[in-house]
Amino acid sequence: MEPRDGRDEASVRAGVTGYREHAISGVKWTGGSTGIGMAIQFVQMAVLARYLTTEDFGLFGEAMVVVGIALAFVDLGLSPALVQRQETDTATISSLFWLVACISGATGLLVWSSSGFVAAFFEAPHLVEVIFPAAAFVVVFGIGQVPLAVLQKALAFDRLSKVDIVSGVLGAVTAILCAADGFGARAPMIGLLVSGSARLLGLLFYVRMIWWPGLHFQVGEARSFVSFGAYQTGERFVNYLAANLDFVMIGRYLGPAALGPYYVAYQVVVQPMMRLNPVLTRVAFPVFSRIQSDDAVIVRGYVRIIKLVGLVALPLLIGMAVVAPSFFRVYLGNAWSEEDLRLTITLAQILVPVSILKCLANPLGSAFLAKGRPDIGFSLNTGRLVLNALLFWLAIQSGPQAVALAYVASSLLAFWAGHLALRRVMPLGMAAVTKAVMRSLFSATLMGIVVAMTQLVLTGARIDPLHKLLFLVSLGGTVYFVATFRLERTFLQDIRGWIARRQEDR
């Protein structure tokens, strides 16, 4: 039986295979750059912990809330709309570029001019000094969004990965040098500005091979992107505010000294997974967008993404929950007080379920966008924002640990609601999602039990903390590998086959 669009079955199969090969190549390149980026961030945070106080980290966390809100508006959602649109001429892309550049400049100016208000809101006068480089970062980041979209649309993940790596290294080196020179909370923000500037230059360097912004600007050409972009902007703003309302509440009512340990715990436990997920979603959105009319193919791809996310994320997060007491004593060194160290460990363990649920829910956004339904994501995130505001308000007076527990409850409800809404756009239920991760969850849980029992046995033993941590990590990795190899052998062979076919095609 031929497809409804008139193509023969062989053509459809060849097209699907082509998209799959693009996806595999994208995952390889983006995965490599993200892994390197996570390593850079990991080292940067560990070094900065030797120079910065918990209050410095808290001030930086407060500034990043402002940056994140601003970044939701820098392109008004026009760059994701560009990726989603299947056909766009170069003149229209130029119009989008100049429009986004103007919006980015205005947004950065607004951030700079609001520094006094932000400092007064958080009751942190020194925050003004951190906001100034943050405003410049907003501008350079926003200008790079349309070149980024053009490269994503062309599936040029190899070039994007090189840009990410170089800009990440430059930013980390700058942040560490500034911290060592006594810049305090400004150090990581200056590093972020250097990283963003390098990113913009790299994107412009590579996109010139595909497109270059001409001296052309017509507002009317961007009008057709606005409807999609408006929903995407609203969704991003509400999503970011919902995801970072805990920072706002803790910073406002408990102060930067209380936010510091929470921020570090979040950066170690949740943020790396949020960097890991775009390895798949950055690839999934443009690939799904090219096959947006074929629900069966998208469903199969979605389940594979969930399965792969679970395979990677579950052992890392469950392992972190178990070894957190050993890990943070090595990672943060001796610069922090025992009280702050214990608080950071507790918060990291509580936030592990939040990170797991965020990982498994992350591909939802790509599915909604690819189907041209950003309104669903906007509605879901609006509900999550209201729920978070209520739960965090009830928890804030009991301290950051209570806020973290409230975040767990909110994440559970959001995960359920998101997959319930997914059934409105494609035939995929919660049962299929649960089945996709069940074996990885079993292997990771088994690993966690073995590592926890071993750690308990080693309590009080005179072992160097670093050596103890390395032993526990090695033991956990071995247990998980053996269990996964027995339970997920077919899926692992599929992954190996995809990689082998990609190498043969080269």
PAMIDREN-711757 format. One line per 4 residues: for each residue x, y, z of C-alpha. Coordinates in Angstrom, 2 decimals, always signed. Example, Ala and Ser with C-alpha at 12.3 -4.5 7.8 and 13.67 -1.06 7.14 Angstrom:
BEGIN
+12.30/-4.50/+7.80  +13.67/-1.06/+7.14
***
This chain:
BEGIN
+0.00/+0.00/+0.00  +1.40/+3.40/-1.01  +1.47/+6.37/+1.36  -1.27/+8.99/+0.97
+1.16/+11.55/-0.45  +1.84/+9.33/-3.47  +5.40/+8.29/-2.62  +6.23/+4.62/-2.98
+7.20/+2.57/+0.05  +10.88/+2.39/-0.94  +11.10/+6.19/-1.09  +9.52/+6.54/+2.33
+11.88/+3.93/+3.79  +14.89/+5.66/+2.22  +13.77/+9.02/+3.60  +13.28/+7.67/+7.10
+16.69/+5.98/+6.95  +18.26/+9.27/+5.88  +16.71/+11.12/+8.79  +17.86/+8.39/+11.15
+21.43/+8.67/+9.87  +21.30/+12.46/+10.31  +20.02/+11.93/+13.84  +22.80/+9.46/+14.67
+25.45/+11.83/+13.33  +23.89/+14.69/+15.27  +23.82/+12.71/+18.50  +27.48/+11.76/+18.04
+28.70/+15.30/+17.44  +26.41/+17.02/+19.92  +26.99/+14.29/+22.48  +30.75/+14.67/+22.21
+30.65/+18.45/+22.56  +28.18/+18.26/+25.43  +30.30/+15.71/+27.24  +33.32/+17.97/+26.89
+31.20/+20.95/+27.94  +30.00/+19.12/+31.05  +33.60/+18.26/+31.91  +34.61/+21.90/+31.48
+31.74/+23.07/+33.70  +32.55/+20.37/+36.25  +36.18/+21.49/+36.52  +35.24/+25.17/+36.49
+32.80/+24.77/+39.38  +35.32/+22.77/+41.43  +38.03/+25.41/+40.94  +35.68/+28.33/+41.58
+34.59/+26.70/+44.87  +38.18/+27.24/+46.09  +37.96/+31.01/+45.44  +34.29/+31.99/+45.80
+32.12/+31.99/+48.92  +28.60/+30.60/+49.15  +27.36/+34.20/+48.99  +29.28/+34.74/+45.73
+27.59/+31.71/+44.22  +24.26/+33.01/+45.51  +24.78/+36.41/+43.87  +25.72/+34.75/+40.58
+22.61/+32.55/+40.85  +20.41/+35.61/+41.34  +21.98/+37.31/+38.32  +21.43/+34.19/+36.21
+17.71/+34.33/+36.97  +17.64/+37.76/+35.30  +19.74/+36.50/+32.39  +17.48/+33.50/+31.86
+14.34/+35.61/+31.79  +15.95/+38.01/+29.31  +17.08/+35.17/+27.03  +13.48/+34.02/+26.70
+12.76/+37.26/+24.82  +15.93/+37.91/+22.80  +14.52/+36.42/+19.59  +10.78/+36.33/+20.36
+10.83/+32.65/+19.44  +11.65/+33.47/+15.81  +14.72/+31.21/+15.59  +12.83/+28.03/+16.62
+10.12/+29.08/+14.15  +12.81/+29.25/+11.47  +13.90/+25.68/+12.25  +10.30/+24.46/+12.24
+9.50/+26.09/+8.87  +10.37/+23.62/+6.12  +11.11/+26.20/+3.39  +12.56/+29.71/+3.96
+14.36/+32.01/+1.48  +17.61/+33.82/+2.30  +16.01/+37.28/+2.21  +13.53/+36.30/+4.91
+16.34/+34.88/+7.06  +18.18/+38.20/+6.78  +15.07/+40.05/+7.92  +14.77/+37.72/+10.89
+18.44/+38.22/+11.73  +18.25/+42.02/+11.88  +14.97/+41.93/+13.77  +16.42/+39.56/+16.37
+19.60/+41.68/+16.62  +17.51/+44.77/+17.42  +15.41/+42.88/+19.97  +18.56/+41.50/+21.61
+20.10/+44.97/+21.91  +16.91/+46.35/+23.45  +16.68/+43.44/+25.87  +20.29/+43.86/+26.97
+19.71/+47.57/+27.52  +16.66/+46.76/+29.63  +18.67/+44.33/+31.77  +21.41/+46.95/+32.30
+18.94/+49.69/+33.22  +17.06/+47.44/+35.67  +20.16/+46.49/+37.71  +19.22/+48.79/+40.57
+15.71/+47.39/+40.78  +16.98/+43.80/+40.70  +19.50/+44.51/+43.46  +16.77/+46.10/+45.58
+14.42/+43.16/+44.99  +16.99/+40.64/+46.20  +18.25/+43.08/+48.87  +21.80/+42.54/+47.53
+23.57/+45.83/+46.59  +26.62/+44.03/+45.15  +24.37/+42.39/+42.57  +24.57/+45.57/+40.44
+28.21/+44.79/+39.59  +27.24/+41.32/+38.32  +24.32/+42.58/+36.21  +26.49/+44.80/+33.97
+28.42/+41.96/+32.23  +25.17/+39.94/+32.27  +23.48/+42.58/+30.08  +26.30/+42.39/+27.51
+26.03/+38.58/+27.46  +22.31/+38.82/+26.68  +23.08/+40.92/+23.59  +25.79/+38.69/+22.10
+23.81/+35.52/+22.85  +20.67/+36.85/+21.19  +22.46/+37.97/+18.01  +23.71/+34.42/+17.54
+20.27/+32.81/+17.62  +19.39/+33.10/+13.92  +22.82/+31.81/+12.73  +22.35/+28.98/+15.23
+18.93/+28.19/+13.77  +20.31/+28.17/+10.22  +23.01/+25.67/+11.20  +20.48/+23.53/+13.07
+18.15/+23.56/+10.09  +21.05/+22.40/+7.91  +21.78/+19.66/+10.48  +25.35/+21.02/+10.76
+25.87/+19.55/+14.20  +29.61/+19.07/+13.68  +30.14/+22.82/+13.32  +27.87/+23.64/+16.25
+29.80/+21.20/+18.41  +33.15/+22.81/+17.59  +31.75/+26.24/+18.48  +30.41/+24.95/+21.79
+33.74/+23.38/+22.79  +35.95/+26.36/+21.95  +33.62/+28.93/+23.52  +33.24/+26.77/+26.64
+36.99/+26.48/+27.17  +37.56/+30.21/+26.72  +34.76/+31.05/+29.13  +35.96/+28.65/+31.82
+39.56/+29.87/+31.65  +38.40/+33.47/+31.89  +36.14/+32.74/+34.88  +38.90/+30.93/+36.78
+41.47/+33.67/+36.12  +39.04/+36.36/+37.25  +38.12/+34.41/+40.38  +41.79/+33.96/+41.28
+42.25/+37.71/+40.83  +39.51/+38.50/+43.36  +36.58/+39.39/+41.09  +34.16/+37.46/+43.33
+30.68/+36.85/+41.92  +31.57/+38.79/+38.75  +34.12/+36.13/+37.73  +31.73/+33.46/+36.37
+29.60/+36.14/+34.68  +32.62/+37.63/+32.89  +33.54/+34.10/+31.83  +30.01/+33.67/+30.48
+30.35/+36.92/+28.49  +33.63/+35.75/+26.93  +32.06/+32.38/+26.12  +29.02/+34.05/+24.52
+31.19/+36.35/+22.43  +33.30/+33.44/+21.19  +30.11/+31.53/+20.41  +28.76/+34.38/+18.29
+31.99/+34.68/+16.30  +32.09/+30.92/+15.75  +28.48/+30.77/+14.55  +29.05/+33.62/+12.11
+32.23/+31.95/+10.84  +30.49/+28.66/+10.03  +27.12/+29.99/+8.86  +28.79/+32.01/+6.08
+29.13/+28.74/+4.16  +25.31/+28.46/+4.06  +23.95/+31.99/+4.39  +25.13/+35.48/+5.26
+22.96/+38.35/+6.54  +22.40/+40.78/+3.70  +21.40/+44.42/+3.97  +17.76/+43.48/+3.69
+14.97/+44.00/+6.19  +11.21/+43.68/+5.71  +8.99/+43.41/+8.77  +6.30/+41.74/+6.70
+8.56/+38.78/+5.95  +8.84/+37.99/+9.65  +5.11/+38.32/+10.27  +4.32/+34.73/+9.37
+6.80/+33.53/+12.02  +5.34/+35.61/+14.80  +2.40/+33.36/+15.73  +4.64/+30.33/+16.27
+7.34/+32.51/+17.84  +4.95/+34.23/+20.24  +3.84/+30.94/+21.72  +7.45/+29.76/+21.84
+8.54/+32.95/+23.62  +5.73/+32.70/+26.13  +6.48/+29.01/+26.64  +10.20/+29.66/+27.17
+9.55/+32.52/+29.60  +7.02/+30.58/+31.64  +9.15/+27.43/+31.50  +12.26/+29.25/+32.70
+10.44/+31.09/+35.46  +8.75/+27.89/+36.60  +12.08/+26.04/+36.59  +13.94/+28.82/+38.42
+11.32/+30.12/+40.79  +13.14/+28.23/+43.54  +16.20/+30.47/+42.97  +14.01/+33.56/+43.09
+12.25/+32.55/+46.30  +15.39/+31.42/+48.14  +17.40/+34.44/+47.01  +14.63/+36.89/+47.89
+13.55/+35.51/+51.26  +16.58/+33.56/+52.55  +19.42/+35.57/+50.95  +22.42/+34.76/+48.72
+24.23/+32.84/+51.50  +21.35/+30.31/+51.57  +21.04/+30.29/+47.78  +24.75/+29.46/+47.33
+24.61/+25.79/+48.49  +21.30/+25.28/+46.68  +22.75/+26.75/+43.47  +25.84/+24.52/+43.61
+23.76/+21.40/+44.31  +21.46/+22.26/+41.41  +24.39/+22.89/+39.06  +25.94/+19.52/+39.91
+22.79/+17.37/+39.92  +20.25/+18.99/+37.60  +22.12/+21.27/+35.21  +24.42/+18.61/+33.66
+21.36/+16.58/+32.73  +19.78/+19.67/+31.21  +22.94/+19.98/+29.09  +22.85/+16.29/+28.22
+19.22/+16.26/+27.08  +19.73/+18.83/+24.29  +22.16/+16.32/+22.76  +18.99/+14.55/+21.71
+16.42/+17.36/+21.61  +18.64/+19.69/+19.55  +18.77/+16.86/+17.02  +15.19/+15.67/+17.51
+13.44/+18.98/+16.83  +14.80/+19.61/+13.30  +14.58/+15.91/+12.40  +11.04/+15.58/+13.76
+10.08/+18.80/+11.96  +11.05/+17.24/+8.62  +8.74/+14.28/+9.24  +6.06/+16.10/+11.24
+3.21/+14.51/+9.23  +4.28/+10.94/+10.02  +3.12/+10.19/+13.58  +4.27/+6.57/+13.52
+7.88/+7.55/+12.76  +7.87/+10.31/+15.39  +6.47/+7.93/+18.03  +9.18/+5.34/+17.33
+11.83/+8.05/+17.45  +10.40/+9.50/+20.66  +10.44/+6.13/+22.44  +14.04/+5.53/+21.34
+15.05/+8.94/+22.70  +13.37/+8.22/+26.05  +15.08/+4.84/+26.18  +18.48/+6.37/+25.43
+17.95/+9.16/+27.98  +17.10/+6.59/+30.65  +20.08/+4.43/+29.72  +22.48/+7.35/+30.32
+20.79/+9.55/+32.93  +19.41/+7.03/+35.44  +22.75/+5.48/+36.51  +24.42/+8.89/+36.74
+21.70/+10.39/+38.92  +20.99/+7.41/+41.15  +24.73/+6.99/+41.57  +25.07/+10.66/+42.56
+22.36/+10.28/+45.18  +24.31/+7.43/+46.77  +27.86/+8.82/+46.63  +26.97/+12.48/+47.32
+28.55/+12.48/+50.83  +31.86/+11.28/+49.42  +31.64/+13.27/+46.19  +31.05/+16.77/+47.58
+33.81/+16.50/+50.19  +36.25/+15.92/+47.36  +34.61/+18.28/+44.86  +34.28/+21.36/+47.08
+37.51/+20.92/+49.02  +38.09/+22.53/+52.41  +37.04/+26.10/+51.61  +33.41/+25.68/+52.72
+32.21/+25.27/+56.30  +30.94/+21.88/+57.47  +27.42/+23.29/+57.78  +27.36/+24.54/+54.19
+28.87/+21.27/+52.98  +26.22/+19.15/+54.72  +23.46/+21.38/+53.38  +24.80/+21.04/+49.83
+24.91/+17.23/+50.13  +21.34/+17.04/+51.43  +20.03/+19.34/+48.72  +21.81/+17.38/+45.99
+20.23/+14.11/+47.16  +16.75/+15.66/+47.27  +17.12/+17.16/+43.80  +17.99/+13.83/+42.14
+14.30/+12.89/+41.47  +13.77/+16.37/+40.00  +16.63/+15.81/+37.58  +15.37/+12.35/+36.59
+11.88/+13.64/+35.83  +13.23/+16.63/+33.91  +15.36/+14.31/+31.78  +12.48/+12.03/+30.89
+10.11/+14.96/+30.21  +12.58/+17.01/+28.15  +11.77/+15.45/+24.73  +8.16/+16.59/+25.14
+9.09/+20.07/+23.96  +10.60/+18.80/+20.71  +7.49/+16.73/+19.99  +5.12/+19.65/+20.58
+7.24/+22.06/+18.51  +7.69/+19.62/+15.64  +3.92/+19.14/+15.46  +3.47/+22.92/+15.40
+1.78/+23.00/+18.81  +3.87/+25.28/+21.05  +0.58/+26.35/+22.66  +0.45/+23.03/+24.52
+3.91/+23.56/+26.00  +2.92/+27.09/+26.96  -0.21/+25.88/+28.77  +1.67/+23.13/+30.60
+4.41/+25.46/+31.76  +1.91/+28.08/+32.87  +0.24/+25.49/+35.07  +3.64/+24.39/+36.39
+4.54/+28.01/+37.21  +1.36/+28.45/+39.27  +1.92/+25.13/+41.02  +5.57/+25.93/+41.79
+4.67/+29.37/+43.12  +2.13/+27.85/+45.51  +4.33/+24.98/+46.73  +7.50/+27.08/+47.08
+5.62/+29.80/+48.97  +4.35/+27.21/+51.44  +7.85/+25.73/+51.82  +10.12/+28.79/+51.86
+9.91/+29.52/+55.57  +11.11/+25.99/+56.36  +14.40/+26.47/+54.48  +15.95/+25.41/+51.16
+15.50/+21.69/+51.91  +11.73/+22.16/+52.06  +11.81/+24.07/+48.75  +13.71/+21.16/+47.16
+11.09/+18.69/+48.42  +8.34/+20.89/+47.02  +10.19/+20.82/+43.68  +10.06/+17.02/+43.70
+6.29/+17.05/+44.18  +5.83/+19.64/+41.44  +8.02/+17.68/+39.00  +5.97/+14.52/+39.51
+2.73/+16.31/+38.69  +4.29/+18.11/+35.70  +5.64/+14.83/+34.28  +2.22/+13.20/+34.47
+0.44/+16.19/+32.92  +2.98/+16.50/+30.10  +2.58/+12.94/+28.91  -1.17/+13.17/+29.25
-1.08/+16.17/+26.90  +1.25/+14.32/+24.50  -1.57/+11.97/+23.64  -3.39/+14.94/+22.09
-0.81/+15.21/+19.30  +0.38/+11.64/+18.81  -0.68/+8.11/+19.82  +1.75/+7.60/+22.69
+0.73/+6.79/+26.26  +2.47/+6.76/+29.61  +2.71/+2.96/+29.51  +5.06/+3.06/+26.51
+7.26/+5.68/+28.18  +7.43/+3.68/+31.42  +8.26/+0.47/+29.56  +11.08/+2.23/+27.68
+13.01/+3.04/+30.88  +12.05/+0.14/+33.14  +15.12/-2.02/+32.49  +17.54/+0.87/+32.88
+15.80/+1.84/+36.12  +16.20/-1.70/+37.45  +19.90/-1.80/+36.55  +20.54/+1.63/+38.06
+18.67/+0.75/+41.26  +20.66/-2.47/+41.63  +23.84/-0.47/+41.16  +22.73/+2.05/+43.81
+22.02/-0.68/+46.37  +25.42/-2.32/+45.86  +27.29/+1.00/+46.08  +25.32/+2.13/+49.14
+26.07/-1.11/+51.00  +29.76/-0.86/+50.09  +29.92/+2.77/+51.23  +28.35/+1.77/+54.54
+30.95/-0.96/+55.04  +33.76/+1.52/+54.34  +32.45/+4.06/+56.86  +35.22/+4.88/+59.33
+37.92/+3.18/+57.26  +41.15/+5.14/+56.84  +40.94/+5.59/+53.09  +41.82/+8.72/+51.15
+38.48/+10.41/+50.20  +39.42/+10.64/+46.53  +40.46/+6.98/+46.36  +37.26/+5.97/+48.12
+35.15/+7.96/+45.67  +36.95/+6.50/+42.65  +36.46/+2.97/+44.00  +32.73/+3.52/+44.55
+32.28/+5.01/+41.09  +34.20/+2.14/+39.46  +32.15/-0.43/+41.37  +28.89/+1.23/+40.41
+29.89/+1.50/+36.76  +30.83/-2.17/+36.62  +27.57/-3.32/+38.23  +25.47/-1.16/+35.91
+27.36/-2.25/+32.80  +26.93/-5.95/+33.58  +23.24/-5.60/+34.43  +22.53/-3.43/+31.38
+24.42/-5.74/+29.05  +22.22/-8.64/+30.15  +18.93/-6.73/+30.10  +19.41/-4.34/+27.18
+21.67/-6.36/+24.88  +19.39/-5.90/+21.87  +19.19/-2.12/+22.28  +22.96/-1.87/+22.77
+23.47/-3.90/+19.59  +21.12/-1.52/+17.76  +23.20/+1.45/+18.90  +26.38/-0.31/+17.81
+24.78/-1.07/+14.44  +23.80/+2.57/+13.90  +27.36/+3.68/+14.63  +28.84/+1.01/+12.36
+26.53/+1.93/+9.45  +27.45/+5.59/+9.87  +31.14/+4.74/+9.66  +30.57/+2.58/+6.56
+28.71/+5.45/+4.86  +31.77/+7.62/+5.35
***
